[in-house]
Amino acid sequence: MVKIGRGRFAGSAQRGFSLIEILVIIIIIGIIAGITWPRLAALAPRYRLEGAARALAAELQKARGRAIAEGKCFQVTFDVGARTYQVLKAPSSACASFANDGLAQKVEDSGTIGIEDANSSGSAPPPPTFNTRGGNAQASSIRLFNNLGDGRLVTVNGVGRVNVQ
């Protein structure tokens, strides 16, 4: 057996990538990112809108659950101009007057999501009022929309069920 070459790496292939191979891979990744980024950025407002609609629906369901659990009426009011909603609690089981139950919450953090009554554009939706059995005094349809014109409808029917469409 004859050894050719000197040193411990003689006769074995070198391992690793060359600088040119690494640069080609970086360029390919850059091209793919450049093509996909605008498409992903265009989807972000739609996903924000969907998230805001689901968060509002969850807050409405939470208010309904609290009304049942605490035996008091709860109402969710909306401020169209400030793009906020507020949960109000009645001091007794009578749904006559309501007091602030916490701070107003933004519909969505970035302020790009608007809110309005689904039946009359630009006006505040009628506030869902949940009684001690979880029912809603009057059906409400709340429309959330973004600056691209997309919209989601959050409805509360007479028995208090909340749906996102």
C-alpha positions as CSV (number, residue, x, y, z in Angstrom):
1,M,0.0,0.0,0.0
2,V,1.4,3.3,-1.1
3,K,0.5,6.6,0.4
4,I,0.3,9.6,-1.9
5,G,0.8,13.1,-0.6
6,R,1.8,14.3,2.8
7,G,-0.2,15.3,5.9
8,R,-3.3,13.9,7.5
9,F,-5.8,15.2,4.9
10,A,-4.0,13.8,1.9
11,G,-6.2,11.6,-0.3
12,S,-9.5,12.7,1.3
13,A,-11.9,15.2,-0.2
14,Q,-12.1,18.6,1.5
15,R,-15.4,19.3,3.2
16,G,-17.5,22.5,3.3
17,F,-18.8,25.1,0.8
18,S,-16.9,27.4,-1.3
19,L,-17.5,31.2,-1.1
20,I,-19.2,31.1,-4.5
21,E,-21.6,28.4,-3.5
22,I,-22.6,30.3,-0.4
23,L,-23.1,33.5,-2.4
24,V,-25.3,31.7,-4.9
25,I,-27.5,30.4,-2.1
26,I,-27.8,33.8,-0.5
27,I,-28.8,35.3,-3.9
28,I,-31.4,32.7,-4.4
29,I,-32.9,33.2,-1.0
30,G,-32.9,37.0,-1.6
31,I,-34.8,36.6,-4.9
32,I,-37.4,34.3,-3.3
33,A,-37.9,36.7,-0.4
34,G,-38.2,39.6,-2.8
35,I,-41.0,37.8,-4.7
36,T,-43.0,36.6,-1.7
37,W,-42.7,39.7,0.6
38,P,-45.2,41.9,-1.2
39,R,-47.7,39.1,-1.3
40,L,-47.4,38.4,2.4
41,A,-47.5,42.2,3.2
42,A,-50.8,42.4,1.3
43,L,-52.3,39.6,3.4
44,A,-51.4,41.2,6.8
45,P,-54.4,43.7,6.9
46,R,-56.8,40.9,6.2
47,Y,-55.4,38.8,9.0
48,R,-55.4,41.7,11.4
49,L,-59.1,42.3,10.6
50,E,-59.9,38.6,11.2
51,G,-58.0,38.7,14.5
52,A,-59.9,41.8,15.6
53,A,-63.2,40.3,14.7
54,R,-62.4,37.1,16.6
55,A,-61.2,39.1,19.6
56,L,-64.4,41.2,19.7
57,A,-66.5,38.1,19.5
58,A,-64.6,36.6,22.4
59,E,-65.1,39.7,24.4
60,L,-68.8,39.6,23.7
61,Q,-69.0,36.0,24.7
62,K,-67.0,36.8,27.9
63,A,-69.5,39.6,28.8
64,R,-72.4,37.1,28.2
65,G,-70.7,34.5,30.5
66,R,-70.1,37.1,33.2
67,A,-73.8,38.1,33.0
68,I,-74.9,34.6,33.6
69,A,-72.2,33.9,36.3
70,E,-72.7,37.1,38.3
71,G,-76.5,37.4,37.8
72,K,-76.2,41.0,36.5
73,C,-76.7,42.6,33.2
74,F,-73.7,43.5,31.0
75,Q,-73.6,45.8,28.0
76,V,-70.9,46.4,25.4
77,T,-70.9,49.9,24.0
78,F,-69.0,51.1,21.0
79,D,-67.3,54.5,20.2
80,V,-67.0,54.7,16.4
81,G,-64.7,57.7,16.4
82,A,-62.2,56.4,18.9
83,R,-62.5,52.8,17.5
84,T,-63.0,51.4,21.0
85,Y,-65.5,49.3,22.9
86,Q,-66.3,49.2,26.6
87,V,-67.9,46.7,28.8
88,L,-70.5,48.1,31.2
89,K,-72.1,46.4,34.2
90,A,-75.4,47.0,35.8
91,P,-75.3,47.4,39.6
92,S,-78.2,45.0,40.0
93,S,-80.1,42.3,38.0
94,A,-82.2,45.1,36.4
95,C,-80.9,46.2,33.1
96,A,-81.8,49.8,33.6
97,S,-78.5,51.6,34.3
98,F,-74.9,50.7,33.6
99,A,-71.6,51.6,35.2
100,N,-68.1,51.4,33.7
101,D,-66.6,48.0,34.3
102,G,-63.1,48.8,33.0
103,L,-61.1,50.8,30.6
104,A,-62.2,51.2,27.0
105,Q,-60.4,48.7,24.8
106,K,-59.2,49.4,21.3
107,V,-60.7,47.2,18.6
108,E,-57.2,46.6,17.2
109,D,-53.8,48.0,18.4
110,S,-52.6,49.6,15.2
111,G,-55.8,51.6,14.8
112,T,-56.4,50.4,11.2
113,I,-59.6,48.6,12.0
114,G,-62.8,50.7,12.0
115,I,-66.2,49.8,13.5
116,E,-69.7,50.6,12.6
117,D,-73.3,49.4,12.6
118,A,-73.8,46.8,9.9
119,N,-77.2,48.3,9.0
120,S,-76.3,52.0,8.8
121,S,-72.8,53.0,7.6
122,G,-70.9,55.3,9.9
123,S,-73.1,55.1,13.0
124,A,-72.4,53.2,16.2
125,P,-73.9,49.7,16.5
126,P,-76.6,49.2,19.0
127,P,-75.0,47.9,22.2
128,P,-75.5,44.2,23.0
129,T,-77.1,44.0,26.4
130,F,-76.9,40.5,28.1
131,N,-79.4,39.7,30.8
132,T,-78.9,37.3,33.7
133,R,-79.8,34.4,31.5
134,G,-77.4,35.3,28.7
135,G,-80.0,36.6,26.3
136,N,-79.5,39.8,24.3
137,A,-82.2,42.5,24.5
138,Q,-82.0,43.2,20.8
139,A,-80.0,41.6,18.0
140,S,-76.9,43.5,17.1
141,S,-74.7,43.4,13.9
142,I,-71.3,45.0,14.2
143,R,-69.2,45.5,11.1
144,L,-65.4,45.7,11.4
145,F,-63.5,47.0,8.4
146,N,-60.0,47.8,7.3
147,N,-58.6,50.5,5.0
148,L,-58.6,48.1,2.0
149,G,-62.4,47.8,2.2
150,D,-62.5,44.3,3.6
151,G,-65.1,43.7,6.3
152,R,-66.1,41.1,8.9
153,L,-69.5,41.0,10.5
154,V,-69.9,40.1,14.2
155,T,-73.5,39.3,15.1
156,V,-75.2,38.8,18.4
157,N,-78.7,37.2,18.2
158,G,-81.6,37.4,20.6
159,V,-80.5,34.4,22.7
160,G,-77.0,35.8,23.0
161,R,-75.1,33.7,20.5
162,V,-72.1,35.4,18.9
163,N,-71.0,34.7,15.3
164,V,-68.3,36.0,13.1
165,Q,-68.9,36.1,9.4
